[in-house]
């Protein structure tokens, strides 16, 4: 069995991650040290309601994972925990080896989170919003014109955000993520309010992060917009991961796992 | 993050909050108008007795600043809640105290601007002549404002995620403000009367101690009230 070179092979060392193709199943093997994000038995409760009831999930470096599920199934909660916006009630979650509770600051430096909401200041201009983001991130604003052009807002840079349409605000939110050069992208229904060009832009950004060794988790209702971007899709139902397009329950999976010494996700 | 980076973040928050307030304008106008309205209502309640008005001047002034300030603190976090900006703000790397300090300085500047409008009107309405030691009055007003804004910014953060935040903030804030209010009113009353009993100094020291205690405690505890 020769591992697929897509994920990576380090000179002078063992293969830490790869894809093994068998006649009937495809299994992705991710060593935990090589994971972009891992969640182990993560639970989260809001009052009396359990949003997550024990989610275990691993995202490999260079992987794009889609998360589907009905409203209230816990998809956004999953992303918010990985972004450090909220703490898990139980279990552990790590991003590039950093615990989201104990080393939240180190996680925040590597993660960019596109939420449902634009997260912008209406009375500031587009440029001012990005300048504020740069100052909060501790980076200079030299790339602001470049990222505004990338999201197609180069002419609206000095306009007040209050005058922007929902789609333009979404583009500006995306521009803010681009300033950061994140290693893990967390996108919560990123295709909402976007026209086809905007959808292509989101997918380009995800590909760019992946090509630089990062990873992405995308909450979506419609896989069609993501095209062939997704490596895997996990489905959440009532706070539990029910299925994944990679069948880890396939016969022989435990045997392979023990042989390779990695983790099947 | 280094200290200099944290201070740059503090500066960014101050700039953002004050720029937003300057552009919206409604904030300063509404809050200053609220302060003047409270002064007028107290004036009507006290009647035309000039001596009674003078004696009540410092108390009425502080109550006017207090009611107006509560509006300002609620607005400060409302700006963050609109459009989900608070969550984005909390996702930037860096210490939480930087966010608190930025908001505190912006609120302090805002309330001081409101005081520039309210204090002269209070002096005219309550027929109070400025004594020769007016810089001391100014100092006490600024110290009282620091204590008030320190607590107000902290409790506004605590109540910001509640749906009943407009009601919750005064309920949490007003009892905690009693020491600051008492020390400020007593010091101000003493100074306005020329400090015949030499008591103002003790009240000023007490006010300074409260300011330091509240500031340090708020900086340390902010992380726990803002996290979900």
Contacts between the chains, C-beta under 8 A, distances in Angstrom:
chain1	res1	chain2	res2	distance
A	83	B	91	6.0
A	84	B	91	6.8
A	85	B	87	5.4
A	85	B	90	6.7
A	85	B	91	6.1
A	85	B	228	7.0
A	86	B	228	4.6
A	87	B	227	7.0
A	87	B	228	7.1
A	105	B	1	7.7
A	105	B	93	5.1
A	105	B	94	7.0
A	105	B	95	7.9
A	106	B	93	7.8
A	108	B	91	5.8
A	108	B	92	6.7
A	108	B	93	4.1
A	109	B	93	4.4
A	111	B	91	7.6
A	113	B	91	5.9
A	115	B	84	5.7
A	115	B	87	6.2
A	115	B	88	7.3
A	116	B	84	7.1
A	117	B	83	5.4
A	117	B	84	2.7
A	117	B	85	7.9
A	117	B	87	7.3
A	118	B	83	5.1
A	118	B	84	6.9
A	119	B	83	6.3
A	119	B	84	4.8
A	119	B	85	5.1
A	119	B	87	6.5
A	119	B	88	3.3
A	120	B	83	5.8
A	120	B	85	6.6
A	121	B	16	6.4
A	121	B	20	5.8
A	121	B	79	7.0
A	121	B	83	7.8
A	121	B	85	6.1
A	122	B	82	6.7
A	122	B	83	6.7
A	123	B	19	7.3
A	123	B	20	4.5
A	123	B	23	4.2
A	123	B	24	5.5
A	124	B	16	6.9
A	124	B	19	6.5
A	124	B	20	6.5
A	124	B	23	7.8
A	128	B	19	7.1
A	132	B	12	5.7
A	132	B	15	7.6
A	132	B	16	5.1
A	133	B	92	7.7
A	135	B	8	5.9
A	135	B	9	6.7
A	135	B	11	7.3
A	135	B	12	3.6
A	135	B	15	8.0
A	136	B	9	5.6
A	136	B	12	5.6
A	136	B	13	8.0
A	136	B	89	7.6
A	136	B	92	4.1
A	136	B	94	7.1
A	137	B	92	6.2
A	137	B	93	7.3
A	138	B	1	6.6
A	138	B	5	4.8
A	138	B	8	6.9
A	138	B	9	7.6
A	138	B	93	7.8
A	138	B	94	7.7
A	160	B	23	7.6
A	169	B	83	8.0
A	176	B	88	7.9
